[in-house]
Amino acid sequence: MTNVSSSGRKFLRIDKHIHKNAAELTEAELAMVARCTGIKEKHPCKNMMFVCLKCGNYGCDQADIDKCSEQAFKNSKCLHCGSVDTMSHLMADKLEQYKQDWDKDYVPSVNET
């Protein structure tokens, strides 16, 4: 099981996650879901983005692994912690703050000398 730092738990409280299937979302909710900015087969991906409710990983969901540069899920399985069906939609208005918090806690900083 993947360890998550205690500060990583804050990712799960950033926003109320919409725990619905895409078919159940209203048009207003669909408009608020963040779209993937990754590259998929030399084109912008633009799929819906999700967040893992267990570890905080975020990105799009694809049927095949390494399909998109921002992929975080393969058939609803988190590629970070291996959890299945723990993903929820990531809202566009929270995406930038989410990325900054994730990078600050999980990406090692390089100290210039």
Phi, psi and omega in degrees: 000138182284134176280138177240130180295155181299328178288338177292339179296335181297335180299329183283351182249008184297319184208160172287119181279141176278113183263060182230158171287151182303327180292338181270352182284144174283168179296324178295318179293319178299324180292336182271348181286134179294146178252142183294136179256009181285174179255126180236113181052049177068016178227156175299138185288300178065014174287165176295146178259147181231164174234141177279124182286350180267313185245344180094000178298149180220153179154192182268171180247130180230160179281332180242151179284149180059033177279326183229149181290340179251018183294135178236345183226147172235111182051050177070013176253126181293129180279353179268310184247349178084005180288147180250138177058039176246021182261148178221154182299142177256124183280142185299324182288347179254355188298310183297316178296321179298314179299316180298316180294320180296312181296321181296322183271333189244341180263121180296136179275149179257120180274125178278139179247000000 
